[in-house]
Amino acid sequence: MKSILSRFRSSSILFSLSTAILLLSFAGFYVNCASFGESPSGERLERIQKSSQYGEDGFINVHPKPESPAFLSVAWEFLTNDDPIEPEKALSIEKRSASDFTSPPADGLRITWFGHSSILVEIDGAMILIDPVWGERVSPVSFLGPARFHENPLSLEELIQLPIDAVVISHDHYDHLDYPTIVALQKTNAKFLVPLGVGSHLEYWGVEASRIEELDWWDEVKVGEIRFVATPAQHFSGRTLGDRDTTLWSSWAILGPDHRVFYSGDTGYFEAFKEIRERLGPFDVSLMAVGAYDDRWSFVHFNPEEALQAHKDVRAKKFVPVHWGTFNLAFHGWTEPAERTLQSARDQDIEVWTPRPGQSVSPPIDIATSRWWDESIEKLAENSSP
């Protein structure tokens, strides 16, 4: 059993993030912390309240929400869990620069995974950035909260040099909506496509209202030749102790003239994925969240087997696992999502691509699955090299 002291040094989001918010609130910084964002009000709130997804106390899921897991059981596992929830060695990533993306993909589609759910999708002449998080911690503050396992393969300075057409956000949790990253991306010419209510955060951070498109489920908008459809998900939202479910969450269908990509966002498994296939599929690639799962919150997070089932439901050809390998957000081993994904995919004859952070993959080229997490190098060796 790991010592209680070492457990408290862990960056688990279940404790460090909630503690950070709580401490800041009681310290009187709540109203002045820009990263919290701002809850919807005025005309935006009026529009939200007309949504069929909106209930008496905020947005609701298709299925009734189960009871939250018992705090004491979660706390006990936090203190006693022995799984290797963070890597002990530096991760082998692929460093990138803006110049790497000057030439479009030969076949019209290229997926670059930067870690967690930060993904660059180049599709039919457009460049789409999904859930970009370049901050060092997924937290409202810089000194507390889940920290990165690896540096970002592309610096923020290089990122904003890219000709990004659209930034797509799935929901407003800190590991998907990052305040400093959004501030930096204002220097691009990108449109910001978000679920209902999330635009309130963006406007508070300085994004012009004319650059923001807020969508309800099944709403769609076109940027250039690319259609974006906000599709259902089963999750929740909130950035403070007092704004639970005031903004919507969604998965996304990205539809070009020649290619189609589906992104799950954060979600539990439910029947909507079959409807997504019927209305918008099939897809060339699915980007499915496979990490941060637990039986106690399976309602809002896939496990790997459920992610693969959703991949089959939407009828996608290639599967790229995301939402893993960058932050410690649950109790499972940090490589477990990838291992379970590969094992289940082999059993079902599903082609999975596992790019290392920074690596690009392009269908229809067949790329052998890489176990890059086994190729990590010691930080000491890297630092001591001549």
RODO-2510 file (C-alpha; in nm, 4 decimals, decimal comma):
residues 386
     n   res          X          Y          Z
     1     m     0,0000     0,0000     0,0000
     2     k     0,1326     0,3396    -0,0887
     3     s     0,1664     0,5799     0,1984
     4     i    -0,1075     0,8315     0,2674
     5     l     0,1481     1,1069     0,2151
     6     s     0,2327     0,9887    -0,1354
     7     r    -0,1335     0,9556    -0,2151
     8     f    -0,1916     1,3178    -0,1223
     9     r     0,0886     1,4156    -0,3574
    10     s    -0,1077     1,2593    -0,6407
    11     s    -0,2801     1,4934    -0,8828
    12     s    -0,6178     1,3199    -0,8811
    13     i    -0,8870     1,5484    -1,0102
    14     l    -1,1362     1,4116    -0,7613
    15     f    -0,9555     1,5824    -0,4760
    16     s    -0,7014     1,8384    -0,5860
    17     l    -0,9340     2,0151    -0,8273
    18     s    -1,2326     2,0259    -0,5949
    19     t    -1,0070     2,1377    -0,3107
    20     a    -0,8638     2,4162    -0,5242
    21     i    -1,2095     2,5446    -0,6091
    22     l    -1,3237     2,5193    -0,2488
    23     l    -1,0197     2,7004    -0,1094
    24     l    -1,0434     2,9765    -0,3644
    25     s    -1,4122     3,0226    -0,3004
    26     f    -1,3700     3,0591     0,0750
    27     a    -1,0639     3,2792     0,0313
    28     g    -1,2722     3,5365    -0,1520
    29     f    -1,1150     3,4887    -0,4940
    30     y    -1,4210     3,3248    -0,6442
    31     v    -1,5580     3,6288    -0,8241
    32     n    -1,2146     3,7392    -0,9451
    33     c    -1,0771     3,4101    -1,0844
    34     a    -1,1078     3,4545    -1,4617
    35     s    -1,0599     3,0860    -1,5350
    36     f    -1,3923     3,0031    -1,3695
    37     g    -1,5674     3,1722    -1,6603
    38     e    -1,9190     3,3089    -1,6353
    39     s    -2,2608     3,1442    -1,6199
    40     p    -2,5154     3,2179    -1,8946
    41     s    -2,7517     3,5094    -1,8428
    42     g    -2,9823     3,7427    -2,0353
    43     e    -3,0759     3,6454    -2,3913
    44     r    -2,8343     3,3509    -2,3832
    45     l    -3,0112     3,2072    -2,0782
    46     e    -3,3502     3,2630    -2,2375
    47     r    -3,2430     3,0620    -2,5400
    48     i    -3,1038     2,7874    -2,3188
    49     q    -3,4273     2,7565    -2,1254
    50     k    -3,6124     2,6817    -2,4512
    51     s    -3,3982     2,3754    -2,5160
    52     s    -3,5678     2,0376    -2,4785
    53     q    -3,2534     1,9299    -2,2906
    54     y    -3,3100     2,1933    -2,0205
    55     g    -3,4919     2,1014    -1,6978
    56     e    -3,5818     2,2765    -1,3746
    57     d    -3,2254     2,2819    -1,2413
    58     g    -3,0217     2,2922    -1,5622
    59     f    -2,9442     2,0646    -1,8535
    60     i    -3,0406     1,7005    -1,8206
    61     n    -2,9437     1,3739    -1,9871
    62     v    -3,1684     1,1454    -2,1881
    63     h    -3,1695     0,9010    -1,8975
    64     p    -3,2205     0,9972    -1,5301
    65     k    -2,8973     1,0618    -1,3452
    66     p    -2,8052     0,7917    -1,0911
    67     e    -2,6926     0,8761    -0,7411
    68     s    -2,3391     1,0095    -0,7065
    69     p    -2,0767     0,7661    -0,5720
    70     a    -2,0291     0,7660    -0,1963
    71     f    -1,7618     1,0198    -0,1049
    72     l    -1,6027     0,7997     0,1612
    73     s    -1,5524     0,5060    -0,0745
    74     v    -1,3871     0,7303    -0,3322
    75     a    -1,1725     0,8941    -0,0619
    76     w    -1,0566     0,5565     0,0674
    77     e    -0,9516     0,4392    -0,2770
    78     f    -0,7715     0,7673    -0,3326
    79     l    -0,5610     0,6955    -0,0251
    80     t    -0,5002     0,3246    -0,0801
    81     n    -0,4910     0,2686    -0,4570
    82     d    -0,1671     0,1022    -0,5697
    83     d    -0,2159     0,1152    -0,9460
    84     p     0,0526     0,3028    -1,1459
    85     i    -0,1800     0,5946    -1,2198
    86     e     0,1055     0,8155    -1,3452
    87     p     0,4133     0,7207    -1,5519
    88     e     0,7427     0,6932    -1,3690
    89     k     0,9464     0,7770    -1,6802
    90     a     0,9359     1,0593    -1,9313
    91     l     0,7018     0,9752    -2,2170
    92     s     0,8297     0,9455    -2,5703
    93     i     0,6402     1,2082    -2,7703
    94     e     0,6712     1,3415    -3,1252
    95     k     0,7682     1,7084    -3,1224
    96     r     0,5949     1,9179    -3,3856
    97     s     0,6111     2,2676    -3,5319
    98     a     0,3637     2,4757    -3,7315
    99     s     0,5658     2,4107    -4,0476
   100     d     0,4718     2,0410    -4,0236
   101     f     0,1171     2,1331    -4,1223
   102     t     0,1788     2,3620    -4,4198
   103     s     0,1076     2,0846    -4,6724
   104     p    -0,2455     1,9378    -4,6614
   105     p    -0,2897     1,5613    -4,6216
   106     a    -0,2624     1,3796    -4,9517
   107     d    -0,5925     1,1954    -4,9129
   108     g    -0,7780     1,4865    -4,7493
   109     l    -0,7864     1,3600    -4,3904
   110     r    -0,5233     1,3681    -4,1173
   111     i    -0,5650     1,3280    -3,7416
   112     t    -0,3012     1,4565    -3,4978
   113     w    -0,3349     1,3703    -3,1285
   114     f    -0,1598     1,6099    -2,8888
   115     g    -0,2625     1,4199    -2,5760
   116     h    -0,5827     1,3751    -2,3744
   117     s    -0,8659     1,5116    -2,5931
   118     s    -0,6674     1,7787    -2,7778
   119     i    -0,6880     1,6816    -3,1441
   120     l    -0,6171     1,8498    -3,4755
   121     v    -0,8402     1,7282    -3,7575
   122     e    -0,7411     1,8276    -4,1111
   123     i    -1,0359     1,7394    -4,3287
   124     d    -1,1117     1,8248    -4,6917
   125     g    -0,9081     2,1447    -4,6913
   126     a    -1,0113     2,2660    -4,3423
   127     m    -0,8232     2,2635    -4,0118
   128     i    -1,0276     2,1839    -3,7003
   129     l    -0,8977     2,1958    -3,3419
   130     i    -1,0902     1,9889    -3,0863
   131     d    -1,0959     2,0513    -2,7082
   132     p    -0,7557     2,2256    -2,7012
   133     v    -0,5900     2,2192    -2,3580
   134     w    -0,2346     2,3555    -2,3556
   135     g    -0,2216     2,4474    -1,9853
   136     e     0,0076     2,2620    -1,7490
   137     r    -0,2801     2,1696    -1,5164
   138     v    -0,6509     2,1047    -1,5711
   139     s    -0,7507     2,3330    -1,2887
   140     p    -0,8610     2,6919    -1,2281
   141     v    -0,5197     2,7641    -1,0725
   142     s    -0,1603     2,7017    -1,1738
   143     f    -0,0390     2,5533    -0,8461
   144     l    -0,2902     2,2761    -0,7782
   145     g    -0,4728     2,0137    -0,9802
   146     p    -0,3910     1,7327    -1,2246
   147     a    -0,0621     1,8052    -1,3993
   148     r     0,0597     1,6855    -1,7392
   149     f     0,2490     1,3602    -1,7806
   150     h     0,4293     1,5019    -2,0849
   151     e     0,5054     1,8349    -2,2472
   152     n     0,2774     1,9439    -2,5268
   153     p     0,4164     1,8234    -2,8614
   154     l     0,3349     2,1599    -3,0224
   155     s     0,3981     2,4822    -2,8307
   156     l     0,1184     2,7324    -2,7843
   157     e     0,3217     2,9847    -2,9831
   158     e     0,3386     2,7408    -3,2753
   159     l    -0,0266     2,6423    -3,2383
   160     i    -0,1592     2,9925    -3,2980
   161     q     0,0408     3,0140    -3,6216
   162     l    -0,1779     2,7426    -3,7749
   163     p    -0,4600     2,8484    -4,0108
   164     i    -0,7284     2,7025    -3,7843
   165     d    -1,0793     2,7317    -3,9282
   166     a    -1,2770     2,6167    -3,6250
   167     v    -1,2240     2,5336    -3,2577
   168     v    -1,4722     2,2707    -3,1369
   169     i    -1,5510     2,2348    -2,7653
   170     s    -1,7446     1,9383    -2,6214
   171     h    -1,8198     2,0818    -2,2745
   172     d    -1,6834     2,3213    -2,0149
   173     h    -1,4831     2,0957    -1,7790
   174     y    -1,1236     2,2062    -1,7231
   175     d    -0,9705     1,9155    -1,9137
   176     h    -1,1649     2,0218    -2,2257
   177     l    -1,1997     2,3995    -2,1960
   178     d    -0,8761     2,5704    -2,0944
   179     y    -0,8765     2,9429    -2,0188
   180     p    -0,5179     3,0328    -2,1254
   181     t    -0,5512     2,8290    -2,4438
   182     i    -0,8745     3,0023    -2,5436
   183     v    -0,7179     3,3426    -2,4756
   184     a    -0,4244     3,2540    -2,7031
   185     l    -0,6490     3,1182    -2,9794
   186     q    -0,8183     3,4555    -3,0115
   187     k    -0,5118     3,5529    -3,2160
   188     t    -0,6247     3,3124    -3,4875
   189     n    -0,9178     3,3636    -3,7241
   190     a    -1,0988     3,0549    -3,6006
   191     k    -1,4686     3,0229    -3,5296
   192     f    -1,5558     2,8752    -3,1894
   193     l    -1,8220     2,6037    -3,2010
   194     v    -1,9638     2,5120    -2,8610
   195     p    -2,2702     2,3561    -2,6955
   196     l    -2,5392     2,5867    -2,5563
   197     g    -2,4190     2,8174    -2,2790
   198     v    -2,0459     2,7597    -2,3217
   199     g    -2,0244     3,0811    -2,5226
   200     s    -2,0755     3,2692    -2,1964
   201     h    -1,7305     3,1576    -2,0798
   202     l    -1,5721     3,2494    -2,4124
   203     e    -1,7218     3,5984    -2,4234
   204     y    -1,6122     3,6576    -2,0639
   205     w    -1,2580     3,5710    -2,1751
   206     g    -1,2685     3,8162    -2,4643
   207     v    -1,3837     3,6119    -2,7648
   208     e    -1,6042     3,8239    -2,9887
   209     a    -1,9670     3,7100    -2,9983
   210     s    -1,9561     3,7086    -3,3794
   211     r    -1,6940     3,4316    -3,3678
   212     i    -1,9015     3,2028    -3,1432
   213     e    -2,1641     2,9526    -3,2571
   214     e    -2,3650     2,7847    -2,9782
   215     l    -2,5494     2,4687    -3,0722
   216     d    -2,8173     2,2534    -2,9156
   217     w    -2,8204     1,8796    -2,9892
   218     w    -2,8795     1,8142    -3,3601
   219     d    -2,8197     2,1788    -3,4468
   220     e    -2,5638     2,2282    -3,7194
   221     v    -2,3479     2,5042    -3,8625
   222     k    -2,1241     2,5238    -4,1658
   223     v    -1,7722     2,6683    -4,1688
   224     g    -1,6466     2,6797    -4,5245
   225     e    -1,7291     2,3424    -4,6762
   226     i    -1,7445     2,1568    -4,3432
   227     r    -2,0692     2,0805    -4,1586
   228     f    -2,0570     2,0561    -3,7814
   229     v    -2,3404     1,8846    -3,5959
   230     a    -2,3658     1,8899    -3,2166
   231     t    -2,4811     1,5393    -3,1300
   232     p    -2,6080     1,3918    -2,8006
   233     a    -2,3837     1,2803    -2,5156
   234     q    -2,4436     1,1623    -2,1597
   235     h    -2,2364     1,3719    -1,9232
   236     f    -2,2549     1,6878    -1,7064
   237     s    -2,0957     2,0323    -1,6900
   238     g    -1,9665     2,2984    -1,4528
   239     r    -1,6524     2,4894    -1,3564
   240     t    -1,7397     2,5998    -1,0013
   241     l    -1,9323     2,4753    -0,7017
   242     g    -2,2403     2,6680    -0,8113
   243     d    -2,2806     2,6246    -1,1883
   244     r    -2,3487     2,2515    -1,2256
   245     d    -2,5220     2,1729    -1,5582
   246     t    -2,5807     2,5369    -1,6562
   247     t    -2,4149     2,4650    -1,9931
   248     l    -2,4735     2,1788    -2,2353
   249     w    -2,2352     1,8961    -2,3300
   250     s    -2,2204     1,7203    -2,6650
   251     s    -2,0428     1,4857    -2,8992
   252     w    -1,9693     1,6152    -3,2502
   253     a    -2,0009     1,5017    -3,6095
   254     i    -1,7584     1,6757    -3,8472
   255     l    -1,8733     1,6263    -4,2051
   256     g    -1,6708     1,7257    -4,5092
   257     p    -1,7488     1,6772    -4,8780
   258     d    -1,5347     1,3612    -4,8859
   259     h    -1,4696     1,2554    -4,5245
   260     r    -1,6551     1,2242    -4,1948
   261     v    -1,5190     1,2211    -3,8399
   262     f    -1,7040     1,1524    -3,5146
   263     y    -1,5819     1,2769    -3,1750
   264     s    -1,7444     1,1368    -2,8611
   265     g    -1,6499     1,4094    -2,6134
   266     d    -1,7011     1,2839    -2,2579
   267     t    -1,9978     1,0498    -2,2365
   268     g    -2,1377     0,7324    -2,0965
   269     y    -2,2697     0,4677    -2,3322
   270     f    -2,6325     0,4977    -2,4447
   271     e    -2,8504     0,4328    -2,7484
   272     a    -2,7988     0,7729    -2,9179
   273     f    -2,4920     0,6498    -3,1061
   274     k    -2,7082     0,4314    -3,3274
   275     e    -2,9243     0,7323    -3,4111
   276     i    -2,6105     0,9306    -3,4927
   277     r    -2,5131     0,6597    -3,7410
   278     e    -2,8588     0,6615    -3,8991
   279     r    -2,8670     1,0395    -3,9367
   280     l    -2,5028     1,1256    -4,0078
   281     g    -2,2916     0,8140    -4,0576
   282     p    -2,0970     0,6249    -4,1600
   283     f    -1,7662     0,7815    -4,0531
   284     d    -1,4082     0,7420    -4,1659
   285     v    -1,2688     0,7807    -3,8144
   286     s    -1,4102     0,7815    -3,4625
   287     l    -1,2268     0,9690    -3,1864
   288     m    -1,3490     0,8002    -2,8701
   289     a    -1,2781     0,8780    -2,5056
   290     v    -1,1385     0,5651    -2,3393
   291     g    -0,9922     0,6913    -2,0088
   292     a    -1,0931     0,8255    -1,6649
   293     y    -1,3546     0,5533    -1,6218
   294     d    -1,4819     0,3861    -1,3082
   295     d    -1,7862     0,1711    -1,2339
   296     r    -1,9042     0,4398    -0,9935
   297     w    -1,9309     0,7015    -1,2682
   298     s    -1,9901     0,4814    -1,5722
   299     f    -2,3026     0,6872    -1,6432
   300     v    -2,0848     0,9743    -1,7699
   301     h    -1,7594     0,8086    -1,8895
   302     f    -1,7029     0,5220    -2,1326
   303     n    -1,4806     0,2335    -2,0449
   304     p    -1,2760     0,1058    -2,3423
   305     e    -1,5187    -0,1721    -2,4296
   306     e    -1,8107     0,0724    -2,4355
   307     a    -1,6116     0,3137    -2,6506
   308     l    -1,5540     0,0364    -2,9043
   309     q    -1,9231    -0,0486    -2,9021
   310     a    -2,0064     0,3170    -2,9692
   311     h    -1,7527     0,3061    -3,2545
   312     k    -1,9466     0,0171    -3,4061
   313     d    -2,2763     0,1938    -3,3421
   314     v    -2,1759     0,5037    -3,5404
   315     r    -2,0234     0,2767    -3,8067
   316     a    -1,6721     0,4179    -3,8286
   317     k    -1,3817     0,2542    -4,0105
   318     k    -1,0872     0,3522    -3,7899
   319     f    -1,0783     0,3979    -3,4135
   320     v    -0,8493     0,6479    -3,2377
   321     p    -0,8571     0,6379    -2,8540
   322     v    -0,8421     0,9767    -2,6807
   323     h    -0,8957     1,1130    -2,3278
   324     w    -0,6085     0,9148    -2,1801
   325     g    -0,2300     0,9251    -2,1344
   326     t    -0,1889     1,2899    -2,0304
   327     f    -0,3636     1,3609    -1,6977
   328     n    -0,4454     1,1508    -1,3915
   329     l    -0,8250     1,1713    -1,3685
   330     a    -0,9194     0,8319    -1,2214
   331     f    -0,7852     0,5331    -1,0279
   332     h    -0,6964     0,2930    -1,3080
   333     g    -0,3379     0,2475    -1,4263
   334     w    -0,2395     0,5140    -1,6774
   335     t    -0,1769     0,2610    -1,9584
   336     e    -0,4843     0,0502    -1,8821
   337     p    -0,7191     0,2361    -2,1220
   338     a    -0,4896     0,1634    -2,4159
   339     e    -0,4267    -0,1967    -2,3132
   340     r    -0,7975    -0,2732    -2,2698
   341     t    -0,8787    -0,0981    -2,5962
   342     l    -0,6267    -0,3030    -2,7938
   343     q    -0,7326    -0,6318    -2,6364
   344     s    -1,1024    -0,5752    -2,6994
   345     a    -1,0357    -0,4450    -3,0517
   346     r    -0,8367    -0,7590    -3,1373
   347     d    -1,1253    -0,9733    -3,0180
   348     q    -1,3663    -0,7822    -3,2437
   349     d    -1,1368    -0,7265    -3,5436
   350     i    -1,1541    -0,3469    -3,5076
   351     e    -0,8651    -0,1451    -3,6479
   352     v    -0,7249     0,0847    -3,3807
   353     w    -0,4633     0,3544    -3,4247
   354     t    -0,2706     0,4500    -3,1132
   355     p    -0,0626     0,7542    -3,2117
   356     r     0,1874     0,8798    -2,9573
   357     p     0,1348     1,2428    -2,8455
   358     g     0,2145     1,4593    -3,1477
   359     q     0,1866     1,1827    -3,4066
   360     s    -0,0400     1,2152    -3,7121
   361     v    -0,2372     0,9346    -3,8758
   362     s    -0,3978     0,9485    -4,2193
   363     p    -0,6409     0,6999    -4,3690
   364     p    -0,6538     0,4992    -4,5836
   365     i    -0,2880     0,4264    -4,5092
   366     d    -0,2619     0,1255    -4,2804
   367     i    -0,0379     0,1954    -3,9810
   368     a     0,0605    -0,0822    -3,7455
   369     t    -0,0598    -0,0194    -3,3923
   370     s     0,2228     0,1219    -3,1850
   371     r     0,2747     0,0526    -2,8156
   372     w     0,4583     0,3819    -2,7729
   373     w     0,3955     0,3856    -2,3988
   374     d     0,6446     0,0982    -2,3691
   375     e     0,9144     0,3113    -2,5315
   376     s     0,9352     0,5772    -2,2580
   377     i     1,2808     0,7022    -2,1742
   378     e     1,4295     0,7951    -1,8418
   379     k     1,4319     1,1680    -1,7727
   380     l     1,7746     1,1277    -1,6201
   381     a     1,9167     0,9752    -1,9382
   382     e     1,7652     1,2524    -2,1497
   383     n     1,8987     1,5262    -1,9259
   384     s     2,2466     1,3753    -1,9065
   385     s     2,2929     1,3219    -2,2789
   386     p     2,5674     1,5368    -2,4374
***
